[in-house]
Amino acid sequence: KRQKLQAVDSDIDNNNNGNGNGVTNATNGFNAASDVDNASDLKSTSPTAIPLLPRDVKVLLLDIEGCTTSISFVKDVLFPFALDNLEAYLNKDSGDDDSSSNGNAGEEMTSILKGLKEDMEKLDQNHPSRKDLEEALKTKGAANTDTIDDTKANICNYVKALMKHDVKATGLKALQGKIWKNGYASGQLKGHIYQDFQPMLEWCKSQEVSVNIYSSGSIGAQKLLFAHSSNGDLCHYFNSHFDTTSGGKKEAGSYTKIAKDLGIDVKELCFVSDAEAELVAAREAGVGFVVMSVRPGNAPLTDVGRGFPIIYSLLQLCGSGK
């Protein structure tokens, strides 16, 4: 029988990843702690209820933010990096510096703006991002997209309006991924992972459990984070990656589609996430095993979240083996 592991009451990642060399890492402390206090969720009240990955489950689907990686890294490192480097990326890509030789800069800028507009159009009419965009256009004036400079100005308006309210949208995520790619390549970014993650991946490999990633971040951004993680390149551990091109994470149909793409019945899937709405959607889709991930800095649980099996470390999915 598989051995049940005891819950941990504190963050398993006691490693400070800041190296003092100008590399942007997530640190041991969580900046979100000042705004989000979920300390009570980290105290296990029912150790015997901690789930193990059932012996017959061979396909694992993991969220990133708040599960494999700290929310602080995403919110306080990746997002600010994308905003701070947005204009520089657009200027380089459009040929405003001597290093660019992209003759199709205008088409690229138009394509980026088109994707962002589609993101905005999918939002409710009263969504705050729509209102922020309208206000920005009133203040700065609606740019005429006939020139590259005007197109870039509009891109900045859309990105800032969408990111301010943490909109999970395909066009925005694709652009962010391109900016982050430069950061990882230059060494300015180093992907944070919890220190229990790689041991879990090793266990899954030894037990022939397929590990797959499903995040609102683009597939490209996912691969960049894990390829340039604080533990080195982890990409070889993963079977498949999924993002919002497979559907929104709060939509039941997305999990049905992913299971189909993986060639399994949705009942054979185990999904782990920190987001209550995502777990509810997965359960509605018929996902066989739906598990709540609790990490320091995650959103506090409601009664909905407490209704799912809870883990405090990904190692709690691991048993004694075959």
Secondary structure per residue as TSV (DSSP state, phi and psi in degrees):
chain	resnum	aa	ss	phi	psi
A	1	K	-	360.0	151.6
A	2	R	-	-75.4	142.8
A	3	Q	-	-86.5	131.7
A	4	K	-	-82.9	134.9
A	5	L	-	-95.9	147.5
A	6	Q	-	-74.0	148.6
A	7	A	-	-70.3	147.6
A	8	V	-	-102.8	139.8
A	9	D	S	-95.2	-0.4
A	10	S	S	-139.5	167.4
A	11	D	-	-60.8	125.7
A	12	I	S	-69.1	-18.2
A	13	D	-	-90.5	93.6
A	14	N	-	-97.2	14.1
A	15	N	-	-95.1	123.8
A	16	N	-	-82.7	114.7
A	17	N	-	-86.6	-6.8
A	18	G	-	-69.0	128.0
A	19	N	-	-109.9	-0.4
A	20	G	S	71.0	11.5
A	21	N	S	-109.0	23.2
A	22	G	S	82.8	4.9
A	23	V	-	-88.2	132.2
A	24	T	B	-84.5	105.8
A	25	N	-	-118.9	157.8
A	26	A	-	-75.7	142.2
A	27	T	-	-102.9	177.1
A	28	N	S	-61.8	-38.1
A	29	G	S	-81.5	151.8
A	30	F	-	-108.6	118.4
A	31	N	G	-61.4	-28.1
A	32	A	G	-68.6	-13.4
A	33	A	G	-61.7	-26.2
A	34	S	G	-74.5	-23.7
A	35	D	T	-104.2	-29.7
A	36	V	-	-124.5	122.2
A	37	D	-	-117.3	102.9
A	38	N	-	-115.8	27.7
A	39	A	G	-57.4	-36.4
A	40	S	G	-65.9	-28.0
A	41	D	G	-71.2	-21.0
A	42	L	G	-82.4	-5.5
A	43	K	S	-94.2	114.5
A	44	S	-	-73.2	124.6
A	45	T	S	-103.1	-9.7
A	46	S	-	-146.3	75.7
A	47	P	G	-55.5	-31.6
A	48	T	G	-71.8	-12.6
A	49	A	G	-90.7	-2.5
A	50	I	-	-66.1	126.9
A	51	P	-	-81.6	144.8
A	52	L	-	-104.6	154.9
A	53	L	-	-67.0	117.3
A	54	P	-	-55.9	147.0
A	55	R	T	-57.2	-32.5
A	56	D	T	-89.3	1.8
A	57	V	-	-90.3	120.1
A	58	K	-	-118.8	4.8
A	59	V	E	-131.5	117.8
A	60	L	E	-113.0	132.9
A	61	L	E	-119.3	119.3
A	62	L	E	-115.7	138.0
A	63	D	-	-75.4	165.0
A	64	I	S	-102.0	-65.6
A	65	E	B	-62.7	121.1
A	66	G	T	80.6	6.7
A	67	C	T	-130.0	-68.1
A	68	T	T	-91.8	-22.2
A	69	T	B	-138.5	144.5
A	70	S	-	-68.5	143.4
A	71	I	H	-59.9	-34.5
A	72	S	H	-58.5	-39.8
A	73	F	H	-64.0	-41.5
A	74	V	I	-70.6	-49.2
A	75	K	I	-74.8	-40.6
A	76	D	I	-103.6	-7.5
A	77	V	I	-120.6	-60.9
A	78	L	I	-65.5	-48.7
A	79	F	H	-62.9	-48.6
A	80	P	H	-61.4	-36.3
A	81	F	H	-61.0	-42.0
A	82	A	H	-63.1	-43.7
A	83	L	H	-67.6	-45.2
A	84	D	H	-64.7	-27.9
A	85	N	T	-108.4	7.5
A	86	L	H	-60.5	-53.7
A	87	E	H	-65.0	-39.1
A	88	A	H	-62.3	-41.1
A	89	Y	H	-64.1	-45.0
A	90	L	H	-65.2	-39.1
A	91	N	H	-66.4	-40.9
A	92	K	H	-67.1	-42.6
A	93	D	H	-70.6	-24.9
A	94	S	T	-95.3	3.7
A	95	G	T	88.5	20.4
A	96	D	-	-82.5	-5.3
A	97	D	S	-124.3	168.2
A	98	D	T	-73.1	-11.0
A	99	S	T	-85.6	-9.7
A	100	S	-	-94.4	138.1
A	101	S	-	-128.0	25.4
A	102	N	-	-81.8	104.4
A	103	G	T	-76.3	-11.6
A	104	N	T	-105.0	31.0
A	105	A	H	-58.3	-42.3
A	106	G	H	-61.4	-42.3
A	107	E	H	-65.2	-38.4
A	108	E	H	-65.4	-44.8
A	109	M	H	-63.6	-41.4
A	110	T	H	-63.4	-39.5
A	111	S	H	-65.4	-41.8
A	112	I	H	-62.1	-46.6
A	113	L	H	-64.3	-37.9
A	114	K	H	-60.6	-44.3
A	115	G	H	-63.7	-39.6
A	116	L	H	-68.2	-37.8
A	117	K	H	-64.3	-39.7
A	118	E	H	-63.9	-38.4
A	119	D	H	-59.7	-45.6
A	120	M	H	-67.9	-37.7
A	121	E	H	-65.9	-23.9
A	122	K	T	-79.6	-11.2
A	123	L	S	-82.0	154.5
A	124	D	-	-59.3	152.7
A	125	Q	T	-58.9	-30.6
A	126	N	T	-96.7	11.1
A	127	H	-	-63.2	137.1
A	128	P	H	-60.0	-27.0
A	129	S	H	-65.3	-37.0
A	130	R	H	-62.6	-43.3
A	131	K	H	-66.4	-39.4
A	132	D	H	-65.5	-38.3
A	133	L	H	-64.8	-44.9
A	134	E	H	-59.6	-40.9
A	135	E	H	-67.0	-39.7
A	136	A	H	-64.6	-40.5
A	137	L	H	-68.6	-32.7
A	138	K	H	-68.9	-41.0
A	139	T	H	-73.5	-44.1
A	140	K	H	-97.5	-13.4
A	141	G	-	88.8	138.0
A	142	A	-	-70.3	118.5
A	143	A	-	-73.2	139.8
A	144	N	-	-81.3	123.7
A	145	T	T	-82.3	18.6
A	146	D	T	-74.2	-22.3
A	147	T	S	-115.6	158.7
A	148	I	H	-62.5	-40.3
A	149	D	H	-61.4	-40.8
A	150	D	H	-66.3	-40.5
A	151	T	H	-63.3	-43.0
A	152	K	H	-62.3	-38.7
A	153	A	H	-63.0	-41.6
A	154	N	H	-67.2	-39.2
A	155	I	H	-58.2	-45.7
A	156	C	H	-60.9	-41.2
A	157	N	H	-61.0	-45.2
A	158	Y	H	-66.8	-46.0
A	159	V	H	-60.6	-46.3
A	160	K	H	-64.0	-39.3
A	161	A	H	-67.8	-40.2
A	162	L	H	-72.6	-42.7
A	163	M	H	-71.7	-29.5
A	164	K	H	-57.8	-31.4
A	165	H	T	-114.3	20.8
A	166	D	T	52.1	48.0
A	167	V	-	-73.2	129.5
A	168	K	-	-93.9	96.0
A	169	A	-	-135.8	146.7
A	170	T	H	-63.0	-47.7
A	171	G	H	-62.6	-44.1
A	172	L	H	-62.9	-46.2
A	173	K	H	-64.2	-35.2
A	174	A	H	-64.3	-42.4
A	175	L	H	-67.5	-44.0
A	176	Q	H	-57.7	-42.0
A	177	G	H	-60.0	-36.9
A	178	K	H	-67.5	-38.8
A	179	I	H	-68.5	-43.0
A	180	W	H	-64.3	-33.2
A	181	K	H	-56.6	-42.6
A	182	N	H	-64.4	-39.1
A	183	G	H	-65.4	-41.7
A	184	Y	H	-67.6	-41.1
A	185	A	H	-64.3	-35.5
A	186	S	H	-82.8	-10.5
A	187	G	T	87.7	2.3
A	188	Q	S	-71.4	-26.6
A	189	L	B	-115.3	141.6
A	190	K	-	-136.9	120.5
A	191	G	B	-67.1	129.1
A	192	H	-	-81.8	136.4
A	193	I	-	-136.1	149.0
A	194	Y	-	-68.6	148.3
A	195	Q	T	-72.9	-7.9
A	196	D	T	-87.6	-8.8
A	197	F	H	-71.0	-51.5
A	198	Q	H	-63.6	-40.9
A	199	P	H	-59.6	-37.0
A	200	M	H	-64.1	-41.8
A	201	L	H	-62.4	-39.5
A	202	E	H	-64.1	-41.1
A	203	W	H	-63.8	-44.6
A	204	C	H	-60.9	-40.0
A	205	K	H	-62.0	-42.9
A	206	S	H	-69.2	-25.7
A	207	Q	T	-100.4	6.1
A	208	E	T	59.0	41.3
A	209	V	-	-96.5	125.5
A	210	S	E	-77.9	124.7
A	211	V	E	-106.5	125.4
A	212	N	E	-128.3	151.4
A	213	I	E	-114.3	136.1
A	214	Y	E	-132.9	111.5
A	215	S	-	-138.7	156.2
A	216	S	S	-71.8	-20.6
A	217	G	S	-69.6	148.6
A	218	S	-	-60.0	156.0
A	219	I	H	-57.1	-39.5
A	220	G	H	-60.7	-43.1
A	221	A	H	-66.7	-37.1
A	222	Q	H	-60.2	-48.5
A	223	K	H	-65.5	-34.9
A	224	L	H	-64.9	-44.5
A	225	L	H	-59.5	-47.7
A	226	F	H	-77.3	-26.9
A	227	A	H	-73.4	-27.2
A	228	H	T	-119.5	41.6
A	229	S	B	-78.1	167.1
A	230	S	T	-64.7	-15.4
A	231	N	T	-105.7	13.2
A	232	G	B	93.2	-163.6
A	233	D	-	-80.6	116.9
A	234	L	-	-107.9	3.2
A	235	C	G	-60.8	-27.0
A	236	H	G	-69.2	-12.4
A	237	Y	G	-80.0	-18.2
A	238	F	E	-97.2	144.2
A	239	N	E	-85.9	-52.0
A	240	S	E	-147.1	157.9
A	241	H	E	-122.2	143.3
A	242	F	E	-134.5	145.1
A	243	D	-	-135.8	-160.5
A	244	T	G	-70.3	-6.6
A	245	T	G	-68.9	-16.8
A	246	S	G	-90.8	-2.6
A	247	G	-	118.3	160.4
A	248	G	-	-65.6	149.0
A	249	K	T	-73.5	-13.9
A	250	K	T	-97.5	10.3
A	251	E	-	-109.8	126.4
A	252	A	H	-58.8	-37.2
A	253	G	H	-61.1	-24.8
A	254	S	H	-64.4	-38.1
A	255	Y	H	-74.6	-33.1
A	256	T	H	-64.5	-42.3
A	257	K	H	-65.1	-43.9
A	258	I	H	-62.5	-43.5
A	259	A	H	-60.2	-41.5
A	260	K	H	-63.1	-43.2
A	261	D	H	-63.6	-30.6
A	262	L	H	-83.8	-6.8
A	263	G	T	75.2	30.7
A	264	I	S	-132.2	163.9
A	265	D	-	-74.5	141.9
A	266	V	G	-57.9	-25.2
A	267	K	G	-68.3	-19.0
A	268	E	G	-85.9	-3.4
A	269	L	E	-92.4	140.9
A	270	C	E	-115.1	120.9
A	271	F	E	-115.0	130.7
A	272	V	E	-121.3	127.2
A	273	S	E	-152.4	162.6
A	274	D	S	-97.5	-3.8
A	275	A	-	-100.8	119.6
A	276	E	H	-59.4	-44.5
A	277	A	H	-62.9	-34.0
A	278	E	H	-69.3	-40.5
A	279	L	H	-67.2	-37.1
A	280	V	H	-62.6	-44.0
A	281	A	H	-63.4	-41.5
A	282	A	H	-64.0	-40.8
A	283	R	H	-64.8	-40.2
A	284	E	H	-64.0	-31.3
A	285	A	H	-75.5	-13.1
A	286	G	T	95.0	14.3
A	287	V	-	-56.3	131.5
A	288	G	S	-66.6	-36.0
A	289	F	E	-136.5	114.1
A	290	V	E	-118.2	121.6
A	291	V	E	-127.9	135.8
A	292	M	E	-90.2	129.4
A	293	S	E	-99.0	125.1
A	294	V	-	-114.1	121.0
A	295	R	-	-131.5	157.5
A	296	P	T	-58.3	132.4
A	297	G	T	92.0	-8.3
A	298	N	S	-69.6	163.1
A	299	A	-	-62.8	136.9
A	300	P	-	-57.4	143.3
A	301	L	-	-74.5	146.3
A	302	T	-	-104.7	-176.8
A	303	D	H	-60.5	-28.9
A	304	V	H	-63.4	-49.5
A	305	G	H	-65.2	-35.6
A	306	R	H	-70.9	-12.0
A	307	G	T	-79.3	-9.4
A	308	F	S	-99.1	155.5
A	309	P	-	-57.6	138.4
A	310	I	E	-117.8	137.4
A	311	I	E	-124.9	151.0
A	312	Y	S	-111.9	-6.7
A	313	S	S	-152.2	142.4
A	314	L	G	-66.2	-19.4
A	315	L	G	-65.7	-19.5
A	316	Q	G	-70.3	-9.7
A	317	L	G	-82.4	-18.6
A	318	C	-	-87.4	135.8
A	319	G	-	-104.9	-157.3
A	320	S	S	-86.9	-6.0
A	321	G	-	112.1	-173.0
A	322	K	-	-65.1	360.0
